[in-house]
Amino acid sequence: MEKAAGYEEAGKPPSLPPPPPTIPSNVKLERMKAPKYSIATRHVVGTSGRQISLLSNHYEVSVNATNAVFYQYTVTISSEDRVVESKGIGRKLVDKLYQTYSSELDGKRFAYDGEKSLYTVGPLPQNKFEFTIVLEESFAKRSPYCDDGSPVGIGKRTKRSFQSKTYKVELSYSAKVPLKSISLALEGHESDNSSQDALRVLDIILRQQAANRGCLLVRQSFFRDDSKNYVDVGGGVLGLRGFHSSFRPTQGGLSLNMDVSTTMILKPGPVIDFLKLNLNVNDVHFGNDAHFWLKAKRMLKNLRIKTTHRNMQFKIIGLSEKPCSEQYFPMKVKNGDTGEGQTVEITVYEYFTKHCGIELTYSANLPCLDVGKPKRPNYLPLELCSLVSLQRYTKALSSNQRATLVERSRQKPRDRIQTLNDAVRSNEFDRDPVLSACGISIGKELTKVNGRVLETPRLKVGNNEDCIPRNGRWNFNNKRLFDPKIIARWIVVNFSARCDMSRISRELISCARNKGIEMERPHTLIEEDRQAAHASPAARVEAMFEQILAKLPGPPDFILCVLPVRKNSDIYGPWKKKCLSDMGIVTQCISPGKINDQYLTNVLLKINTKLGGINSLLAIEQPSILPLIKDTPTLILGMDVSHGSPGRSDIPSIAAVVSSRYWPLISRYRASVRTQSPKVEMIDALFKPLPDGSKDDGIIRELLVDFYRTSNGRKPTQIIVFRDGVSESQFNQVLNIELDQIIKAYQHLGEADVPKFTVIVAQKNHHTKLFQANSPENVPAGTVVDTKIVHPRNYDFYMCAHAGMIGTSRPAHYHVLLDEIGFSPNDLQNLIHSLSYVYQRSTTAISIVAPICYAHLAAYQMGQFLKFDELSETSSAHMTSAGSIPIQDLPRLNRNVASSMFFC
């Protein structure tokens, strides 16, 4: 299923350099040496599979003035001898600067990033300039009130008079950015990454063009305010469809990568309507609900509104403490006889109804919006205020909102091609004066590229029967699981869900036996006590376990837990923590809607895997004929870091690593999970020696020991690392920080010989799409591309292992950073393709290798432990490297389930 195209997060403009590396707390700076590893380069390409003609959303870019040089100037804006933050006002000032002083600047056009950097093609007449710019802005904007009568301290208003404000804009030469660096990179000769600076300038030109059209800019995406592009996802939130555009160096030359993108914005319109939608209330008469208005205040702070009575814009700083009809403010009025002014106290409601003649229908008992300053409030009745358009919504979407966004944003391949081609033609890039000055022109057609469709891996199921997937899919109809487990001692518990537990257990047992699982009748069915249902989630779980222990002579081997809601149940986290950490009991949560054989089979696939069974096995695993793996003990790692919601810097990030077991199998895994500092991507717990150096409490040691125990006492001499979630700017950190920690953990076990490593980064959050040239359907499962649109020097390729049934498929982008093991391109691509078929939770090939999916699942599931436990007095914590913010440690898994695939 296609995800909502390019869901963007807030980020700094592309002109700014990438942030410095975040160094894990246990790495001592004085011990760091020059990088040991450099990123691998491509030598040959793959040849296996059948050929297929494809198109990609890369548009050819020709550069005619390769000797052109961008000159970078630093922009400093000040007013009244104080430096002004340029964000927001910078573009207005630079536009006015060009209009006013064009002749002094030899008529050169600018590429401006909106903040501190400005670029020209060729130098300006001198290295430093100082300009005086006068901007006129409406003096009446300072007050939201009417033209007669004024609150004390605001100042007397005039009829829309204008006030001039003077700024000083300083341009000072900073650096040269030669366009030729891109040509060198395309030829594979670059060694210092200098082409990134030139590409960044080209991307800034595209951003500036979009800004001049009034678009909302989010990183390299731009969004036009057009209601035809809105997708209403509920809760007062809209998805706004726009476009991502960025210049990319490829084997086929410089290209412009264009893709459909979506960002989230607040629904413009009356503030009261937004509050009702966002906070899920139906009536405006909720003036006395303090909790509601506390949430409303948090939601509305810093949002921009316009007033209906004066059509002016303001920023909300808060709400009034009292309702509109009780909120007084001092107002100056003139004495009719003497003409002298006096101050009277008047309510906001009385002021607007009597002095302004505005009828207020529902604002009397509601708080006012405060659009003033902290010590000089200006109050507005709610019903006179509307949210302006193009205000980003950066909070996490609910599961229903996300599902709606995906459903309404998806496009079939042919529709997406048409949308992209129309966008490239309508943007008229060739008319941009800065692009023209450096001889850049952009093609209007998608890039043609040759791909290959790899042979589908064969699977083994029960009774050693062959199973051949078709277009990435298979099923267990009339088939048994490869290694079904016995489920003898189990129970069903129900947390107040409306369902027939007896029927569920009967049909589950029947389906299990058809799949080869020996499943006895449950020992007991336990309904939640009605009184406990009103307690906190943790208390409800404790009460349920009191019933379990009272009704059973000992803990069960497995518990089927029925939850009242399918998504985001507040019971889920406490229940998983109790079962997996405290009790060591395998559990499966369900919230059944329509119960049929397919639903029950999917549940049983998870249960069998958690209990140690195997649902299906690759035919090449038993007996193993995996190239370079079958004869050499090989450990496969999948690594991922899960971060809290955008804007939540207080929630620790969750690092998870899964590792293969029972070599030479590549279908069985276990996980190790830790917390670390919020928003830190590099995993800091891979190697974690105790202060005395006697023991390593890190993730890798735990997984190495498990591999040794399950692989007949063999130690891995090869390790394949799959890393998810890192950008290209972090590749060197993966090699020289994380890989270094893995090696140290291996050596700490007393091993002198270090294993050979192959390190691969998998990316899903990119904007390259593949289309069949001669068919309206998605590319077939197993499609791989390693020519033309790939990096001109580095070893990378695109693979679409899954079958896209709806929307447009997004391929995975694999970057091989290191390959000491020495896989041929064919062997490596077939291995990665095979690892998309070992995902035990489903009967489809998945879009990215299973070890990475498992790491993501493990991080998510154990992250739920903290959702209810954030303020627990019993939870332990460790300090960050700064020593200031305590990071709560995750509870360790009970030894009974620690090595299981609990995350399935």
Phi, psi and omega in degrees: 000139182282138173279161176302129191300122169053046178303118191262152173245159180296143177204168180282157180301154188290351181287338182282143180291157178298151181295156178295155181302141174271116186269125177305150188297334184265012175258120180275127185299322185292345182265352182287135182247183176300149182308133181276327184243146171240158186292135184295150175252160182276137177248311179224171180243166181285158180229347186286156179097168179271148182286148176214139179272128186231165169237151176228153183279046171249131180251131186297136179242126175255138181242110184267333180254069185294341180271001178298150180231128172278134173255127182261133178236139177275132181258123176238124182247131178222158177213129182055043177065017176240137179292134183253135173296125187282347184299126179101309184259344185304314183295322178298317182292318181292324175298315180293324178300314181295318180298323187273321190241026184304319184293323178295338183257021180058023178070014182289139176273152185255157160241112187243135184274000179089354181230267190243358185235136179227140185233144173229156173272109188085165187280155167283165184302331178216165186281342182217135178229150168230125181238147173254123182241133177250122175250135175262131175226152185295119178296328182294345180296344183287344182226138178270002188274179181282178187276354178242128180084142182216142173295150179299136174092348181275324185099149183288132179274149173246174181285097174042050174285164181244142179245132178270139176234133185258133178238151171250124180248122182249128174249126179227134182302138183237311186195165172256141177232097183286135178291337181297336180300330178293318179299318179297319180295320180295332178274357178081016183263355186288140178233343186246011178064021183294338180294336180299325179294317180293319178297323179297321178296317179299320178294325178295325178299317179295319178298318181297319179300317179293320180298322180294339177269006178081020182279154168282130181254130176225105187051237182263022178244151179225146189224121179272141181280090181221123184299339177295339181265004182278143169231110182281115181257005179091163178071022181075020183240138178241143164273132180246118182278134176214211184221141170264140175216132177204146177277135183230132171282129181226170176301327181274005182114185179289138179224157173257116179271112179247137179210155173289137183225157180225133171236165183256135177229163175284144179289117180292151181136187183308135181301321184295324178294320178297316181298319180297320180288314188287325182257007170059054174234154185256342189237145178278350184271066179235035187299334184266003182273095185297322181296320178299314185287336174294315177294321180297319180298316179295321183290322188273342186301132178074004175282154180259136179231161170238149182266141181283334184276341180228355179053050178233158185254145177216164174252133181284128175253347179170196178239157176289153181287332183241163177298162183305322183281352180240355182273108181270155170212155181279134181229136176274131174230151180272141175282126185299328184276311187264341183078001179278149181271147173221158183259131177233153174269131183216148178280156178298319181298313181295321181300312184286326182281319185268315185277330181257347180069030181257127179280124177253121187267330184219009186274347189305319185259010180252152176298160174264158171276136176260116182243021181264221176241164186309321181255002178224074184293145170236123187254142176229135173297144184304319189286354176266005188240138176231144175289135177280164184279170177061040172256120187289144174253113189252003178281162180293140176282150173288166180298323179292319178296318181295319179297319179296319180298313180298315183299318187267352182261343186292148178227142173290157185308313183294323178295321181292319177302315181297317180299317182291316179298319178298319182294318180297319181289320184286335182285342175049054181302326185294343181272357180290126186294328181286318176297321180295324182296333178253019170067033182259128173231149188240130180293167184248002183238150177296153181283133174276136183216145177270131177239177177226145176253113183288154178294138181291130177295141174275147179246155171249132175241196184302153182061025179058029182279140177283144176227121183250108179298148175243120183049046174078014183225149173208178179210172180251024175297124180058028178232157177251158178289153184298313180225081181282144181262166176265130179244097186260310188250095182216162182221165174241131175239147185231116177270070172060027174278145180274095180201165179263099184295326180297316180294317180301313183293321179298312183289328178294318179296318180297315180294320180300315183294327176294335180265004177094000180274124176278099185244115179283172174293148181296147180297321178198160173246126185240122175267144178294140176296133186299324179293324181291338185296342181262001181277179177292159180305316181295321179292325179295320179294317180298318180296322179295318180291332174297318177296317182300310183292332179285330185264347181242145178290339179200170181295145179284167176280335185206141177233127171266120186250122180261118181259152183285336179231150187283323184239143171057039176290133180286353176281332192303308182299306179301322182294313179297319180297316181296315183289313189275326183265311186279314191258335183070043182242130175292136182219151175230124178266139176223156171219080193289137171255270177270118182264116176219182185295323180294316179299313182294324178297317179298321177295318182292327176301318180292315183297313182299320180293317180297329181274005176101003179278173176233127183278315176211158183227146173294139179299332181281356179273330186219104354288151186290128173232028181287121180302136177065358180245324188297329184257351185233122181306118187233126177259132176250127179246141170240127187234136180208152174235128179254130183252160177291177181299154176305136179088348179260094182270002182262352182266125181296151173280154182245120178259130180230138175230128174250151182224148179286156181225166175056049175309139014267016177294151174233019183251353184242137187218161168226167186232153170227131190229140178220159171267158173207180186303145181302139174065012177270126185270324179289132183283125185257002184247019179293318176230119188221076180292143176292161185308325181276358177076004186282331186219145176258120181257022184275175184294314190294320179303314180303318183282325177296317179296320180296318179300316180299317183290326186264355184243039176057041176071019178267139176262143182291128173255356173223138177229125176256122182250123171254120183244131181249154165085012179248148179269172182298330179290347182254003183301317181295329177292322177301316183287320191253359172242299184293314180297323177299321178294322178297317180297318180296321178296321178295316182291329181295338177279007176092013182268131179272320182277123180273138179296163169280143183240144163236122184244125184230128174263133177249128179239133172250337185271068177225182189237016176273130177239152178242140180228148173286134181288332188239022181206145177281354183278165173296162177296147182291156177302135180096008179287133179227142178228123178227027177223165169065301183264005179271176183296142183292341185234314187284163184267099180217163175200160177255139177221131174248087185284336186263166176262117178278110184272331180223155182068201179247127182297145173249117180288158170277144179250110182260131178243118177271106183277331184206139178216074176288333181293325175089043176292142167285156178306320180297313182295318182292316180294323177290325176297313180297319177300316179297323181290351173274355182249007182254011181286109192285348183279344187218173178244040176222152169292141182258165191283345182216157188303145185303319181303324179288319177299319179296319179298320179296316179297317181296318179297317180296312186295317180284337173297334178293337178302326186275343187299323181258351191253014189297329184250016182294133180287339184272346183284139180272167181212157172235161183269153174282178180297332178285343178075015186246318185260115178287134179253122183291130178283145173285143171297141177284150179290146174298143185300336179293333184239357187301326183263006181275167173270061184299337187279353183288000000 
